[in-house]
């Protein structure tokens, strides 16, 4: 029987390194499955290099996805037509996947977060992935190399809700051989939360693309 949790003297319940469906040995994959196209036929790679203006557009939209095309053009010192054409190209090529609200999970009632690692039989990976994609509370799924096969970010209302997601749902998926749960204590907010935080928008003098 997998253990569910342990509690410290402060009464805070920790879910940590306790779920283990495979006590005899850890199953490994001979190779990783190949990346597949998404619903629009796009594969997850950049088809062509991004230039300086593309990177500045991504930085600006990462900081504020509600920027109007006029404001974006003014901020980057390019024409609105150029800004529109570039954003459209970045969107249709799959670099920009969408514009979404940045939600605070705690403020939204999801006060418990954890990274959950999985070991999965290779033959069952696609079925496991589909089930994970449909599972409420799973905020991120990554197929990784190393000791584990999959890493998840799970958001839950509380520890009981997290326990249900991991022990009752994920561990019931055919092909999941073991799991490990790492409770998140704190998530510091980066000063520049956008993907392109190293790009200083508008700071590169002499690189104006009109």
C-alpha positions in Angstrom: 0.0 0.0 0.0 1.4 3.4 -0.9 1.6 5.8 2.0 -0.4 9.0 1.6 1.3 11.7 3.6 3.3 12.6 6.6 2.8 15.5 9.0 5.3 17.6 10.9 5.0 19.0 14.4 3.6 22.2 13.0 0.5 20.3 11.8 1.3 21.0 8.1 0.8 17.9 6.1 3.4 17.1 3.5 3.0 14.8 0.5 6.6 13.9 -0.2 8.3 10.9 -1.9 5.7 8.5 -0.7 3.7 7.1 -3.6 5.3 4.1 -5.1 3.4 1.7 -7.3 6.5 -0.3 -8.3 8.5 -1.7 -5.3 10.5 -4.3 -7.2 12.2 -2.2 -9.8 11.9 1.1 -11.8 11.0 0.6 -15.4 12.9 2.6 -17.9 12.3 3.5 -21.5 14.6 2.4 -24.3 13.8 5.7 -26.1 11.5 8.6 -25.9 8.5 9.0 -28.3 8.8 11.5 -31.1 7.1 14.8 -30.9 3.9 14.9 -32.8 2.1 17.8 -34.6 -0.6 19.5 -32.8 -4.2 19.9 -34.0 -3.1 22.5 -36.6 -0.3 20.3 -37.9 2.4 22.4 -36.2 5.4 20.7 -34.5 6.9 22.2 -31.4 10.0 23.9 -32.9 10.7 27.3 -34.4 10.8 27.1 -38.2 13.1 30.1 -38.6 15.3 32.3 -36.4 13.6 35.2 -34.6 15.2 38.6 -35.3 15.5 41.5 -32.8 12.1 43.0 -33.5 10.4 39.6 -33.1 12.1 39.1 -29.7 11.0 42.6 -28.6 7.4 41.9 -29.7 7.4 38.7 -27.7 8.9 40.5 -24.6 6.2 43.2 -24.8 3.3 40.8 -25.2 4.7 38.5 -22.5 4.6 41.5 -20.1 1.1 42.7 -21.3 -0.9 40.5 -23.6 -3.6 43.2 -23.9 -1.4 45.7 -25.7 -3.2 47.2 -28.7 -1.4 47.0 -32.0 -1.0 50.8 -31.9 0.6 50.7 -28.5 2.9 47.8 -29.5 4.1 49.6 -32.6 4.7 52.8 -30.6 6.6 50.9 -27.9 8.9 49.2 -30.4 9.1 52.2 -32.8 7.8 50.3 -35.8 4.8 50.9 -38.0 1.4 49.4 -37.1 1.3 47.4 -40.3 4.7 45.9 -39.5 3.6 45.1 -35.9 0.4 43.5 -37.2 2.2 41.4 -39.8 4.8 40.2 -37.4 2.3 39.3 -34.7 0.2 37.4 -37.2 3.3 35.6 -38.5 4.4 34.6 -35.0 0.8 33.4 -34.2 0.3 31.4 -37.4 3.8 29.8 -37.1 3.0 28.6 -33.6 5.5 30.8 -31.7 2.6 32.7 -30.1 0.1 30.1 -29.0 -2.5 32.4 -27.6 -3.4 35.3 -25.3 -4.5 34.2 -21.8 -5.1 35.7 -18.4 -2.3 35.2 -15.8 -4.3 33.8 -12.9 -3.1 33.6 -9.3 -4.0 30.1 -8.3 -4.1 30.9 -4.6 -6.4 33.8 -5.1 -8.6 31.6 -7.3 -9.0 29.0 -4.5 -6.3 26.6 -5.5 -4.1 26.9 -2.4 -2.0 23.8 -2.8 0.5 23.1 -5.6 2.8 20.2 -6.2 5.2 18.9 -8.8 4.4 15.2 -9.4 6.9 13.0 -11.2 5.8 9.8 -13.0 7.4 6.7 -14.3 5.4 5.4 -17.3 5.5 2.3 -19.5 6.5 3.6 -22.9 3.8 1.6 -24.7 1.1 3.4 -22.6 2.5 7.0 -22.8 0.1 8.3 -25.4 -2.9 7.0 -23.4 -1.5 8.4 -20.2 -0.9 11.8 -21.8 -4.5 12.0 -23.0 -5.8 11.2 -19.5 -3.5 13.8 -17.9 -4.6 16.4 -20.4 -8.2 15.9 -19.4 -7.5 15.8 -15.6 -8.7 18.9 -13.8 -5.9 20.6 -11.8 -3.0 19.5 -14.0 -1.4 22.9 -15.0 1.6 21.6 -16.9 2.8 18.3 -18.4 6.4 17.7 -19.5 8.0 14.5 -20.9 11.6 14.6 -19.5 14.8 12.7 -19.6 16.6 11.3 -16.5 15.3 9.5 -13.5 11.6 10.2 -14.3 9.6 10.1 -17.4 7.0 12.8 -16.8 6.8 15.9 -14.6 3.5 17.5 -13.8 2.5 20.7 -12.0 -0.7 20.1 -10.1 -3.0 22.7 -8.6 -5.5 21.7 -5.9 -7.8 23.3 -3.3 -6.0 21.6 -0.4 -4.0 18.6 0.6 -7.0 16.3 0.6 -7.8 17.4 -3.0 -4.2 16.9 -4.0 -4.2 13.4 -2.4 -7.3 12.5 -4.5 -5.7 13.7 -7.7 -2.5 11.8 -7.2 -3.5 8.6 -5.3 -7.0 8.0 -6.7 -6.7 9.4 -10.2 -3.2 9.5 -11.6 -2.0 6.2 -9.9 -5.1 4.5 -11.4 -3.9 5.2 -15.0 -2.8 2.1 -16.8 0.9 2.4 -17.5 1.8 4.6 -14.6 4.3 2.5 -12.6 5.3 5.0 -9.9 4.8 8.6 -8.7 6.5 11.0 -6.5 5.0 14.2 -5.1 6.9 17.3 -4.2 4.8 19.9 -2.4 5.4 23.5 -3.3 5.9 25.8 -0.3 6.4 29.1 -2.1 6.3 30.4 -5.6 8.2 33.7 -5.9 7.0 35.9 -8.7 9.7 36.9 -11.2 10.1 40.6 -11.7 9.9 39.9 -15.5 7.5 36.9 -15.8 7.6 36.9 -19.6 9.4 34.2 -21.5 11.7 36.8 -23.0 12.8 38.4 -19.7 16.4 38.9 -20.9 15.2 41.1 -23.7 15.2 44.8 -22.8 12.4 46.2 -25.0 13.3 49.4 -26.7 16.8 49.5 -25.2 18.7 48.5 -28.3 19.5 51.9 -29.9 20.0 52.0 -33.6 17.9 48.9 -34.3 14.7 50.5 -35.5 12.7 48.5 -37.9 10.0 50.7 -39.6 
